[in-house]
Amino acid sequence: MHKSFQRFPKTPSQFLRTIESEVWKPNDDLLPVFSPPVKKDEDPFQSGNLPENLGYHVEMKEGVVYIYADKAAAARGEPKDLPYPNLDVFIDDMNFLLALIAQGPVKTYTHRRLRFLSSKFSVHEMLNEMEELKELKNNPHRDFYNCRKIDTHIHAAACMNQKHLLRFIKKSYRENSERVVYKSKDKTLTLKQLFEQLNLHPYDLTVDSLDVHAGRQTFQRFDKFNAKYNPVGASELRDLYLKSENAINGEYFATIIKEVGSDLEDAKYQYAEPRLSIYGRSPEEWPKLASWFNAHRVYSPNMKWMIQVPRIYDVFRSKNFLPHFGKMLENIFVPIFQATINPQDNKELSVFLRHITGFDSVDDESKHSGHMFSTKSPKPEEWSHEKNPSYTYYVYYMYANIMVLNHLRRERGMNTFLFRPHCGEAGAITHLLAAFMTADNISHGLNLKKSPVLQYLYYLAQIPIAMSPLSNNSLFLEYAKNPLLDFHQKGLMVSLSTDDPMQFHYTKEPLMEEYAIAAQVFKLSTCDMCEIARYSVLQSGLSHEEKLHILGKNYQEEGPQGNDIRKTNVAQIRMAYRYETWCYELDLIAEGLKSIE
Amino acid sequence: MHKSFQRFPKTPSQFLRTIESEVWKPNDDLLPVFSPPVKKDEDPFQSGNLPENLGYHVEMKEGVVYIYADKAAAARGEPKDLPYPNLDVFIDDMNFLLALIAQGPVKTYTHRRLRFLSSKFSVHEMLNEMEELKELKNNPHRDFYNCRKIDTHIHAAACMNQKHLLRFIKKSYRENSERVVYKSKDKTLTLKQLFEQLNLHPYDLTVDSLDVHAGRQTFQRFDKFNAKYNPVGASELRDLYLKSENAINGEYFATIIKEVGSDLEDAKYQYAEPRLSIYGRSPEEWPKLASWFNAHRVYSPNMKWMIQVPRIYDVFRSKNFLPHFGKMLENIFVPIFQATINPQDNKELSVFLRHITGFDSVDDESKHSGHMFSTKSPKPEEWSHEKNPSYTYYVYYMYANIMVLNHLRRERGMNTFLFRPHCGEAGAITHLLAAFMTADNISHGLNLKKSPVLQYLYYLAQIPIAMSPLSNNSLFLEYAKNPLLDFHQKGLMVSLSTDDPMQFHYTKEPLMEEYAIAAQVFKLSTCDMCEIARYSVLQSGLSHEEKLHILGKNYQEEGPQGNDIRKTNVAQIRMAYRYETWCYELDLIAEGLKSIE
């Protein structure tokens, strides 16, 4: 984690060093770098003081971007002195973990520890519930409503609710139905003509005919769910309203996102981290997306941006858009390396990257790839057949490039990126293993249910998990069976997120709906809810300055010291309970190892 | 039902007449009378054209108000020719039903029919779900969002959510903290002094310290739940903000209710039927409440009013406020009989009654009374001991008086009242039996789970049930175990309601929250939700004119004929399924009886 400028808690680091008989020293230089918040009189899109061109040369080798002083150095094979990832070490570690999670005694041990954590929390609750409540009641001015909560997992193309999209479509038609909104080689269409061609009139359009909401039909059917992104089942409308590239340069998409942003600003205590897509089909995607972002000034102080990369190499390869997997990685990473080296010539992209806080890896995890990542796997530039690489393969190469990129960006005083993949929504348990090794935090994590060893590791390392029980309810797992409550009680660091308000939510405040339903179904206490809200801030890509403001000046400390109840409304009794319990588990392992020696 | 001008569906009436070899004729004169909606330029509080004084004399005898031409007629014991209730017939019918619900073969039969209804709906769903969806998609302009939905069960004193109440308290303090808000014999207090006395400052007040929300502590504890009506646990604040009688003449209470009303008007498609309390402790309660209602002009086109009568004779008797139960009934009913006879001298009350659509009977049903209603039970004026009468006893006497009252009011061209008690939230199964005999519709109905015979009867008679699964979740039954889905699938006429947004809900739109959670947890389809919304309108006390507007011109017809999909967004396939299934069940009984003959 430190090698890639991602986060790892101090407490287990200390224990790990103690086990190795080393001395742990805190090192703030290993922390991720977030762009400071835009100041009041500052233009979020200003590109005035971008650093000069370093003139470096970049080249991808075996799926990883290498940085050279110049072309000659590249020819000599002498990259700059940056920590590059080591595939052999990764595969070794992975194999070690693979063996570990399958080992009988380890499974028994972790299973028992997890059961113990559950029971211990029940006891804590019975003994201290009223005390926690008393603390909160005596905490002036702060309650669940004015605690900041971050929607840690949401897709930009579905960040508005269905009713909002419907209203927006109707309004766009009312305001200018004669506008040309479609252009191809042989024809142009106005909004009116487009709707005529689809045989419908926006006035008659309803939430039902829009048909973007997930229902009983989508359960266990990710394919059907993906089709729901097409309003009225028409990809033309998706292109027009929910894409950044079209005949109107993505204006509608930008406008509706800004409306969502302004709703968040009105609600004041809610933030979101929407994902925009980079597919890796062409290196032009980056400048185009950046240009859209700058042109429409898609900014809200209550939004932090992320990039999601769909794992759809197989689709591109089968259509012959790409010669091999390495090209996809090149298209995804080389443009941002270049913008990092030479911001002056990539102004819009540089500005855009300033607003990006991390990368996500997305797609249907339940599709099995059949590939097993090993030292013998073809290198990305050799991966030219039509089959999709495994989840682990994707994740490793994203991590590897983000790691090099973060070093370069940190050197230049630029913000770094977190890796926050979708993981464990479905599919093999190896996904969660790969993310454990590479990710700052993950979305979903449902399958931790299936592996006590990994669940315990996620607990010990306090890897944040953005859970979306309403999304799961429509796709993979019924609400009442969602492990959110179980994970939360055990002390895993879970936050609540909406995933796709367009498909899953009914009300104008999807994040509040998500919290309200969890509170009702799982009977969460105020302290539970505020704890989850606090975790959502910690997990997020909000800047250091914003976290100081939201969580208090010691937020980077672990345990009760790091909590400012006046800001978080989380009881200190709860914080103490979590911290003591966590240290106890870590200590148990340390002591156990000592006694073996 | 007809005798009391309450509703009973035509279809079972027809079958019942056929069984008796009689001919059924529709008779609109037996329908309840609702006040027409207030017209645009009309004053909802106008008292200009009230009818003249009839000069009748009223007197309560054995718990029922009798109407006499004058005092002399009363002395002679010659009441006006109105249908008075017959206690012996009621007790006979009740005993018949008591025997019926306990009879083995009847239990088996109804249990099987209900299971059949469940399975049949599953089959309907599997076969026709996509067809229903297609109908809705092709239905222009109408979707779940712009279907009218009525909050059929909500208490005025808890009709705002906790955040709204908090904001209101803070605002009242900011605007005028020097206002005198408390007066007693020896002292007066300003708002500032009141808060000082409670040792808190409104600025520091939070949702947590307000502490009006139900939590895990209230489950199975109706007593604790009732205490939640006191903000910050202080009855002074309840008196000030949630009561119509206090030093500021209930101004705050009126204002906050009107704010809720105006939110409903903004939402446009949502209505509510809040309950105001009449306790029966004194006959002055009516004029006082009416005066509050008129003085503060508590009116919203999106609200229909109801009166709730708490069943707390035992409390009043133990404090010696009342000599016997008959006095309580007198205090509740005599003032409205008098206002009905002589509106001119009871102007405010007459105006108020015009806005009232029905009566509710409320209190903790889980408290066992130990009394069994029979012909030998003491008459209300003989009921002078401290024990509370049984639920059935309360309900019978409310029904009896409403029946006489409705006849009188109908004769005078005034609106009549429905009886819509809380019933089956907890307690004995006899509650549901008593309501079956006396009520137009009920709130809760959870305990129908426990009696297949009664459940089947509620189905056959299509008695509407306002269910509040979020309220139940905090008080009596976990969400996932709520029978709402089961009842709905079988074809019982269930609607969704909030009960107490202050205690149970989190968002600004409690009714939408209620629908959203039900939709998510129970995976309701759009057709299900629109069907429930349609039932809520039918169940409500909205006027004939409003129902015509909301449901279409044939809304009083049963089956698909009565449905206008353009207004209700309920698929005709669904309507046909429900109607055919209903007729099939009714026919089965009719045919079964024939074959016995």
Chai-1 contact restraints between the chains, C-beta under 6 A:
chainA,res_idxA,chainB,res_idxB,connection_type,confidence,min_distance_angstrom,max_distance_angstrom,comment,restraint_id
A,L136,B,D208,contact,1.0,0.0,6.0,A-B,restraint_1
A,K137,B,D208,contact,1.0,0.0,6.0,A-B,restraint_2
A,K137,B,S209,contact,1.0,0.0,6.0,A-B,restraint_3
A,P140,B,D204,contact,1.0,0.0,6.0,A-B,restraint_4
A,H141,B,D204,contact,1.0,0.0,6.0,A-B,restraint_5
A,D143,B,T206,contact,1.0,0.0,6.0,A-B,restraint_6
A,D143,B,V207,contact,1.0,0.0,6.0,A-B,restraint_7
A,D143,B,D208,contact,1.0,0.0,6.0,A-B,restraint_8
A,Y145,B,K163,contact,1.0,0.0,6.0,A-B,restraint_9
A,Y145,B,V207,contact,1.0,0.0,6.0,A-B,restraint_10
A,K163,B,Y145,contact,1.0,0.0,6.0,A-B,restraint_11
A,D204,B,P140,contact,1.0,0.0,6.0,A-B,restraint_12
A,D204,B,H141,contact,1.0,0.0,6.0,A-B,restraint_13
A,T206,B,D143,contact,1.0,0.0,6.0,A-B,restraint_14
A,V207,B,D143,contact,1.0,0.0,6.0,A-B,restraint_15
A,V207,B,Y145,contact,1.0,0.0,6.0,A-B,restraint_16
A,D208,B,L136,contact,1.0,0.0,6.0,A-B,restraint_17
A,D208,B,K137,contact,1.0,0.0,6.0,A-B,restraint_18
A,D208,B,D143,contact,1.0,0.0,6.0,A-B,restraint_19
A,D208,B,T526,contact,1.0,0.0,6.0,A-B,restraint_20
A,S209,B,K137,contact,1.0,0.0,6.0,A-B,restraint_21
A,R216,B,K523,contact,1.0,0.0,6.0,A-B,restraint_22
A,L470,B,Q520,contact,1.0,0.0,6.0,A-B,restraint_23
A,Y479,B,V521,contact,1.0,0.0,6.0,A-B,restraint_24
A,A480,B,A480,contact,1.0,0.0,6.0,A-B,restraint_25
A,Y506,B,A516,contact,1.0,0.0,6.0,A-B,restraint_26
A,T507,B,T507,contact,1.0,0.0,6.0,A-B,restraint_27
A,T507,B,M512,contact,1.0,0.0,6.0,A-B,restraint_28
A,T507,B,A516,contact,1.0,0.0,6.0,A-B,restraint_29
A,M512,B,T507,contact,1.0,0.0,6.0,A-B,restraint_30
A,A516,B,Y506,contact,1.0,0.0,6.0,A-B,restraint_31
A,A516,B,T507,contact,1.0,0.0,6.0,A-B,restraint_32
A,I517,B,I517,contact,1.0,0.0,6.0,A-B,restraint_33
A,Q520,B,L470,contact,1.0,0.0,6.0,A-B,restraint_34
A,V521,B,Y479,contact,1.0,0.0,6.0,A-B,restraint_35
A,K523,B,R216,contact,1.0,0.0,6.0,A-B,restraint_36
A,T526,B,D208,contact,1.0,0.0,6.0,A-B,restraint_37
